[in-house]
Amino acid sequence: MNKAELIDAIADKANASKAATAVQMNATLEAIAEALAKGENVQLIGFGTFSVNQRAARTGRNPQTGKELKNVARFKAGTALSSAMSTSKPKAKIAAKIAAKTTAKTTAKKK
């Protein structure tokens, strides 16, 4: 799934316009990138954590540009995502399970 397909899927599930969903998606990705640039972690409970790993002894290289990299973005899947992916359930059930857990946690925090 690419970014355009993800925007289409989110817009369909949220009953929102694709244009509004694209704006929200871009804002979300920009906010994650800005937090990582500051050295902060971005934790999405039930989904995963984005973090920056610093490489000390070895310098990585971007194969497309040849640019040297010392900080590398990392994603670690959360428990709900990992457990959902490790089962043999159809993809729709996996997505529903993750959404249900995330919604339940969000609802519980609001009370």
C-alpha positions in Angstrom: 0.0 0.0 0.0 1.4 3.4 -0.9 0.5 6.8 0.5 -2.3 7.5 -2.0 -3.9 4.2 -1.3 -3.6 4.7 2.5 -5.3 8.2 2.1 -8.1 6.5 0.1 -8.6 3.8 2.7 -8.6 6.3 5.6 -11.0 8.6 3.8 -13.4 5.7 3.1 -13.3 4.5 6.7 -13.7 8.0 8.2 -16.4 9.2 5.7 -14.1 12.2 4.9 -13.0 13.8 1.7 -9.7 12.6 0.2 -8.4 16.1 0.2 -9.1 16.7 3.9 -7.6 13.3 4.7 -4.5 14.1 2.6 -4.0 17.3 4.5 -4.3 15.5 7.9 -2.0 12.7 6.7 0.7 15.2 5.6 0.4 17.1 8.9 0.7 13.9 10.9 3.8 12.8 9.0 5.3 16.2 9.3 4.7 16.3 13.0 6.4 12.9 13.4 9.4 14.0 11.3 9.8 17.2 13.3 9.7 15.3 16.6 12.3 12.8 15.4 14.5 15.7 14.2 14.4 17.0 17.7 15.5 13.6 19.0 12.1 12.8 20.6 10.3 9.5 20.4 6.7 9.3 19.0 4.7 6.6 20.7 1.3 5.6 19.4 -0.1 3.2 22.0 -1.2 0.0 20.4 0.5 0.7 17.1 4.2 1.4 17.7 7.0 3.8 18.5 9.1 5.9 16.1 12.5 6.8 17.4 16.0 7.9 16.2 18.9 5.6 16.6 22.3 7.3 16.6 25.2 5.4 15.1 28.5 5.9 16.8 31.3 3.9 15.1 29.8 3.3 11.7 28.4 5.9 9.3 25.6 4.7 7.0 25.1 5.8 3.5 22.0 6.5 1.5 22.3 4.3 -1.6 20.3 6.7 -3.8 22.2 9.9 -3.0 25.4 8.7 -1.5 24.8 11.0 1.5 26.3 9.8 4.8 23.8 9.1 7.7 24.6 9.1 11.4 21.1 9.1 12.7 18.6 6.5 11.5 14.8 6.6 12.0 13.5 3.4 13.6 10.0 1.9 14.1 9.2 -0.7 16.7 5.8 -2.3 16.4 3.6 -2.1 19.5 2.2 -5.1 21.3 -1.3 -4.9 19.7 0.1 -4.6 16.2 2.6 -7.4 16.8 0.1 -9.8 18.2 -2.4 -9.0 15.5 0.2 -9.7 12.8 1.4 -12.9 14.4 -2.1 -14.6 14.1 -3.4 -16.1 10.9 -6.6 -14.0 10.9 -7.7 -12.2 7.7 -6.3 -8.6 7.4 -9.7 -7.0 8.0 -10.0 -8.7 11.4 -6.4 -7.6 12.3 -7.2 -4.0 11.5 -10.5 -4.2 13.4 -8.7 -5.6 16.4 -6.1 -2.8 16.5 -8.7 -0.2 16.0 -10.8 -1.6 18.8 -7.9 -1.7 21.3 -6.9 1.9 20.4 -10.4 3.2 20.6 -10.9 1.4 24.0 -7.8 3.0 25.4 -8.6 6.4 24.1 -12.2 6.2 25.5 -10.9 5.1 28.9 -8.4 8.0 29.0 -11.2 10.5 28.3 -13.3 9.4 31.2 
